[in-house]
Amino acid sequence: MEYFCYHRDRPASLALREELLEKHWSYMDRYAKELIARGPTFAEDGETPTGSVHIIDLPDPATARAFAFDEPNYQAGAYRDVLLRRWRNVLGRTMWDFPGGRSGGNPYLVLGLGEGPAADLTPPDQDELIAYGPLLSDDGDTWLGTAALLRAPNPDTARAVLTPDRYATIEVHPWEFGGRR
């Protein structure tokens, strides 16, 4: 089962995140084989961290919750909240398999939260998509939105990957490929 996990930073938590960086990376190293994508999000300045995305394949919801809530930054209070949803890997690949590579372009997280009939189940253009799929209820039966990692010239172009009137809100965050530097 695939899961989308987005830890959102607590305001003024940068020093704590920096202090815990090695613990965070060591924790994620334990899940290297299960990770589909990972990386931090940033404020519009492209410098200030705002959160951390992890898309991961785990056996069940209990294991996914343990992954999300045992994470060292969460345990230490660096995150204000966690979005954890079942997810379906529409592209069938990891970020490491993205043909465009890790460098170049402007990567973004686009997160659309919705309800009702599913939308955007088929991605419009796959050339710049790094990861893409629907957000689902724990049982996988109810569509709750869509999450995409992609490269785009700007936030507005990134946002356009989703159908605007199908979502209560669409968030766009600068993002970068995660992992040890």
N, C-alpha and C positions, 0 to 999 in steps of 0.2 A: 504494500500500500504506500502510495506516495503522499507526502505532506508538504504544505507550504507553511513556513514558520517565519514570522516577522516580529522581532523584538524591537520595540521603539524606545529610544533613549529617554531617560529622565533628564530634565533640564540641568545643566551644569554638572553632568556626569563624566565629562571628558577625562579629567584627571584619574578618576576611578577606572575608567575603561583602559587608559594607558597603563595603569598599575597592574591590571589583570590581563594584559594582552597575551602573555605567554601561557597563562592558565587557560584562556579562551582557545588559543591555537592548539594546545595539548589536548583539550577536551574534544575539539573538532577532529583532531588526528585520529581519535578512536573511531570516528564514523567516516573515515576517508572513502571506504568502499561503497557506502550507502548514499553519499552526497551526490545530488544531481546538479546543484548550483549553490553558491554561497557568496557573500560579500556585503560590505557596508553600504548604507545609504548616507547621503549628505544633504545639508541645507543648500539653498540656492547658490551660496558662495563656493560650493564644490569642495570646501575644506572642513567644515564643521560636521562631524558625524551625527546622524540622527537616528540610526538604527542598524540592524543587522538581519540580513535575509539568509535563510537556509531552506533549501528544498531537498528533501531527503526521502529515501525509500526505507520504510520500517515495517515490521510485521503486523502491528496493530495500534489502535488509538492509545492504549496505556503506555506503550513504549514511546510513542510520539510525544505524549505529555511529559514523560520522564526526561526525554531528550530536551524539550523546551524549558522545563522548569528546574532541571539540575545544572543547566549551563552556568558557569561561574559568574558572569556579569549579572545574570538574573538573580542568583543567590545573594550577591553582594549589594543588590539594590540599584545597579546602574540603569536598569530598564524600568520604564513606567508601566508598560503593558506588553502583552504578547498576543498576536493573532496567529492561531494555529488552526489550519483547515486541511481536510483531505484535498488532494490535488491530482490532476491527471496530466501526465507528461505527453501532451499532444505531439510534440516533436520527436519523442522517442530517443533523446540523446541527453548528454550532460553538457555543462558549460565548457568542459574541456574538449568536447567534440565539435564545438561551434566552428564552422569552417572559416569564419572571419577572424579567428584568433583573439587573443587577449588584449592586444594593443590597437590603438586607433579608434577614431569616432568618439561619440559621446554616449556612454551606456546609461540606461535608465531602468528603474523599476516602475512599472505602471500597474496600479492596483485599483480595480473597479469592484465596488461592492454593490450588489443588487439583490433582487428577489423576483419571483415569478418565473415565467418561461425562460429557459436557458438562452443566453446570447453569446455570440462570438466563439462558438465551439470550434470553428475552423478559422485558423489565422489567415489574415488577408495576404500577407507577403512574407515569406519565410527567410529571405536573404539576410535580413538584419536581426532576426529573432534569435535570441540566445536560449531562452526557455519560455514556454507558453503553456497555459492550461487553465481549466476551470477550477474555481474554489468550490468545494462540496461539503455537505454536512458529514458528520462522523460516519453515517451509514453509507455515504456515497450516492444517495438517491436524490438529494435536493441541491440544486445549483444556487450558490450564494455569491458568485462573482467570478472574476477572471484575474489572473496574475500573469504578468509578462516581464521578462528581462529582454531588453533590446537596445540596439544602437540606433540613434536618430540625430539629425542635425540640431534639434532643439526640443524643449519640453512639449511644445504644442504639436509637433510632428509625432512625438512619442505617444501623446495622449490619443491621437487619431487612430491608433491601432484598435481602440475599442469604440463601440457604437454609443455615443454620448447619452441618448435618451433611454438606454436600457439599464442605467446604473444610478443609484441614489447619490453616489459620489465616485469620482475618479481622482486618484492621487498620482502624482508623478514626482519621483525622487531621483536625483542624480545617484548613480550606483557605480560600483567598480567590482571587477572580478576579485573574489576574496582568496584567502589563503596566505600562507607564509610568504614574506617578501625575501 
